[in-house]
Structure formats: structure tokens, C-alpha cells
Amino acid sequence: MQMFGVKPLAIVAILLVFAVSCATPSSPAVTPAPALAVTPPSAPAPSSASSLSPEEAAWSRVVAAARKEGAMTLYSYTFVGDLGHTIKSAFERTSGIKVEIITGRGSEFVTRIRTEQRIGQVVADVMEDSTSHNGNAKLQGALASAKELPELRKRDIWAVSPLAADPDAHLVAYAPYFLSPYLNTKLVQPSEEPKSWADLLDPRWKGKMAINDPSISTGPYSVMLPVILSGALPADYAERLGRQDLRMVVSSRDGLEKLARGEVALNLVGSPFDAIEFVRAGAPMKALDMREGIVATVLVASLVKDSPHPNAARVFLNWLLSEEGQKAYSEAKGMGSMRKGMPDYSLPTMKLTPRNVVVSTLDYDAEVARYFREHTWNSALKGTTR
């Protein structure tokens, strides 16, 4: 696979391990996670200072300072509803640190954080979203490195490295996933399912597909641009797809709602983090593999620079990577884990075993951000290209 720009081979190799692990039909049995403890899992047990390594002593000071701070604020796109409640409750019970979760869109969070930092009134301690939006925040100098976290010093426990998206640890990966289209299984019979991106250009799908509006969402770029840049799809694919009278939606959730109601047969930008909620509620939908490739990527969380609770933020991010945090997240969300030997809670219609994987790299993310910023596909996907 020809990658765009620099070839971060280590990142590619690590994420390909994720692709292989997701293709495994069953997960190994694991020992149940231990009961929640008052002390965060990565904090060293109380002992004499002389018995601690310099790293352990430094982390003990972080944990002590975090307990004094007592609270933190998370700007999040993903931790909504029951998932947000689960993560908040589990971490608060473990650490004694209160969490306020403010939900919204990643692009809005970047603007908000930069404004807070300019006026010296920073609210956010952690920002959680996609690599595109957090990557943009990093480029603007809004994030701090989390390299000193104890979980990041562990080497052989990861199916996907938390540093897969950013070796500098400004973007800390905590959840791996695939980006793919979704279909309504009541409207599309198995024998009629599209097997490739090229199949979507067939006239039979005209007016029956939803896609995020490219002027307000990076979704279309994140799902298709890496596949185009890899050479697996032609450069004019977006323009050709736009001739299919696509239904513009404001978000993945909006598109999935229309899919669940049967208003469209296919939703091309269906985030699994939204889709799982519809599937659990009984919606007739499933994720699709595409012959030319689907994108493997990660969700990330980042420390906000100059935040009011920097130590609590670090304890939270370290907990999210711990066995306890990963189990809480993957079980609540119905997803796989970053860590080896953890249960895979994916539902059957959501579990993909892709034939070809295009790994989303920082180079691809930069192109996604540029295409979105320049609104490159606005006319193409809306079918107004002349």
C-alpha cells in the first residue's frame, strides 16, 4: 500500500496488528478485572519513598496533587449518554476525583479551547475526539504531552499502541475502530449488498445514500480520502459519487437515524460509536466491508495546555488506558480494546473482518484537515460540480 507523504512504518505496523486482531473470530478467555480500588491502578502502593523508582515517585506526586485538585473537565464528542455516565462513575469511584463531561463537536472544541487559552480562562483539562480534530488542536499549540503516564511506559500489553497516532503523546489513542458504510438490512438483501466503493456508483443506489455534509463534517474525508490517496480509488471518486443524488446529513448520528427509519438504504459515514446504540435498540443495520479498503483509525484523548487541573487530567488519561478503564469503556460501548487479552464486546453485525485496510496516519489526517478546511468536496459530493 502506497502511503501519502512520510511513511510512519511503526504506526502502520501497530495498527495493522489491530486489523488482524479484529479479524480473529473469537477472543481469548481472560481473567475478570479486579474490583475497583480507591487508589488509581497505576499509582504505586503506599511505601517508603526510598523503595520507589524516580518514575514511581514522580507519579505518586502527580496522584497526590490530583486528589487535592479533586475535579477535572472533559470536552468530549464520544462520552455521551450511558457511556459518559459509565466512564464518569467508574473513574470517580476509583479515584475520588469528580469529572464534568461537556459534549459537542471536535471542531467547536478546538475553537473554544484556543479562545479560553487566549483570554487566560481555560476550562477544559482533557479533549477527547478524532485524530483529525485533536491533531488540529496540536498544530495550533493547544495541547500538552502525556509521555510521562505510567501506562505509556508499558510495551508488550498493547494490541494497538496508545502512541499509534502520535509518538509525542499529544494525541493518546484509547479506542481502535474501522470507518465504513452501513446499510439497512430490511431494505437491502444479502445478495444485493455492495461489495466495493465502486459498486456505489451503480444507478440502483441513486438517491438512496446519506453522507455527512462536507462543509460541516470531516466524516466524508476521513472515510474515503485515505482510500483515494492510497491509490485504491480514482482521484475523481468523490465527484463521481456526487452524481448519485446523495442525501446530505449533519452528522453520523443524523445519517444513522435516517438509515434506521428506512429513509435511506445506505449511510456512508456511520461511526461505530453511534451505530452501536442503534443496533442495541434493534435497528436493522450492519457495517460493510469494501473491497478497495476501509480505514483503520483510533479515537484519542489529549491533555489541554495550561488547564486548571493538570494532575487530575493525567490521572484520568492514565486510568482510561488501564485494564480497568479499557474494560469499562469497551464493555459499555460494545467495542474491542487497545490492550491484548481483553474481551471483545463487538456485536455480530458490527464486527468487521476487512479484506484490505488503509491505516489512517498523521499524513492522512493532515490531508483530511486540509480538504475539510478548503471545502474541497463541497461541490463534488453535492453534485454541483460542472
Secondary structure by P-SEA (a helix, b strand, c coil): cccccccaaaaaaaaaaaaaaaaccccccccccccccccccccccccccccccaaaaaaaaaaaaaaaacccccccccccaaaaaaaaaaaaaaccbbbbbbbbbaaaaaaaaaaaaaacccccccccccaaaaaaaaaaccbbbcccccccccccccccccccccccccccccbbbbbbbbbcccccccccccccccccccccccccccccccccccccccccaaaaaacccccaaaaaaaacbbbbbccaaaaaaaaaaccccccccccaaaaaaaaaaccbbbbbbbccbbbbbbbbcccccccccaaaaaaaaaaaacaaaaaaaaaaaccccccccccccccccccccccbbbbbcaaaaaaaaaaaaacccccccccccc
